[in-house]
Amino acid sequence: MPTVNLNKKQFETLVGKSLELDKLRDRISMLGTDLESIEGNEITVEIFPNRPDMLSEQGFARAFSSFIGIKKGLREYTAKKSNYEIIIDPSVKKVRPYTACAVVKNLKFNDENLKSIIQLQEKLHTSYGRNRRKVAIGVYPLEKIKFPIDYLALPPEKIKFTPLEYSEVMNAMQILTKTNTGREFAHLLEKETLYPIFRDKNNSILSMPPIINSNDSGKITETTKDVFIECSGFDLNSLKKCLNIIVTTLADIGGVIYETKLKYKKPITTPDLKPEKIKLNTNYVNKILGLSLSEKEIKSLLEKMGFNYNKNEVSIPPYRADILHEIDLIEDIAIAYGYENFEETIPNVATIGSESKLSKFKRKISEILIGLKFLETSTFSLSNKNNLNKKMNSKKGLTQVESPVNSDYDTLRSWMLPSLMQVLNTNKHYEYPQELFEIGTIFEDIKESQSLSIVKCEGNFTEIKQILDLLMSSLNLEYEIQEDNHSSFIEGRSGKIIIKEKNLGFLGELSPEVITNWDLELPVSALELNISKLFKILNS
């Protein structure tokens, strides 16, 4: 979790009140953050990933001021109309397809608030931006830019500019190899033939996201009064939220926000600072929290967390990226009510719990594989089309989430093997062989079932079959393998797993194409077995 350092004096000025040290410690901890220390004029706080809006002194003070009742309710922000245009070229579609932009004027930077903005950008990159993979941010002095701005992608040899904090002109490949930032984030562009850039009307390159800004037009100082801000990435909703966090923070230090027109195929305007609306059922609030709050009390508690409430409808601040559902509002009501105020109660129910037979069966399989020195993993049930099909050279039918928050996790996984391949991909720096397994939930036509997947890297067909032999022998089951040309495996080295005349899975050696798709260099053998179907067979 990201840790931020706050200037205590400036923080208290922004809050509008100075609290005694013990009270300050108590209230910061109860806001839903982890206070590490208060030493002299520095407050060090660990911010939970769901609250990126609190990664600056301004954002944290905004939330804290509302929480302690100084400035309760919804803070309203507006963006003035403008003629600033950003033209999005189709060439960025496969590289980094989206951007959200804004202009903020009349800023009065000093050493402290400039540090706060730089810290906010860095922390957003690391946490909300997933180390720039999901979101990359650029902030530029407006006086050095001529509109309209083009967002496009070019071959690396055609990109030349002086990177930030350097004095010589470099091409894109030199930037990736010679600069510290370039070397750190080169992997984000390593497979691309075109690199994205922002370029103004004078053909001056502003930046090459997600790597680095230009030294000529991408450096803000205490003398900067007006700025242009861009966020680039793969999910437009995430970019809009990130932009809102930045511009509202700048507005809190006196800036005036201006809209920009983004010329996609279907033009849009950013930032969008209109509060979102979510319905809230007060009976549901009390049911979840075990309280008897009146509607008036719920309204007051929501205002302590920076919301407005009117007739079962809650207005959400534009910078809150964590409010997705009614239950998120209930969590904030609980924080405002105070976890220390909840009374401990013992449920008036007498029950005897027991482990389900399926859970016992899964545990037995886990114990067998752990005994064979396999490591057990636990991954998400959500994945994406690229991992589930493209990288696996597969054409499985997939079920996608209707309104995903993140493009990396927008599809219900239909098999387990891609999840284990992702684990292998992110652990290439560890020694081999790597032998992994996981038992988890998969979704076939929305129906849930439990599946076991095993991978051996490095491994061949004989070795993975030996693992299956040992597993079936331990479960006192007979099986056979029928030859099958699975698209993810080498032809002639894969087969179906047949038990009681039913197809329950597959095994084999992954094809070189699939191994290359996952950036692996050693052979991988794998199997997958439907545990739910196997359990039914055993029970019958």
Secondary structure, 3 states (H helix, E strand, C coil): CCEEEEEHHHHHHHHCCCCCHHHHHHHHHHCCCEEEEEECCEEEEECCCCCHHHCCHHHHHHHHHHHCCCCCCCCCCCCECCCCEEEECHHHCCCCCEEEEEEEECCCCCHHHHHHHHHHHHHHHHCCCCCCCCEEEEEEEHHHCCCCEEEEEECHHHCEECECCCCCCEEHHHHHHHCHHHHHHHHHCCCCCCEEEEECCCCCEEEECCCEEECCCCCCCCCCCCEEEEEEECCHHHHHHHHHHHHHHHHCCCCEEECEEEECCCCEEECCCCCEEEECCHHHHHHHHCCCCCHHHHHHHHHHCCCEEECCEEEECCCCCCCCCHHHHHHHHHHHHCHHHCCCCCCCCCCCCCCCHHHHHHHHHHHHHHHCCCEECCCCCEECHHHHHHCCCCCCCCEECCCCCCCCCCEECCCCHHHHHHHHHHCCCCCCCEEEEEEEEEEECCEEEEEEEEEEECCCHHHHHHHHHHHHHHCCCCCEEEECCCCCEEEEEEEEEEECCEEEEEEEEECHHHHHHCCCCCCEEEEEEEHHHHHHHHHC
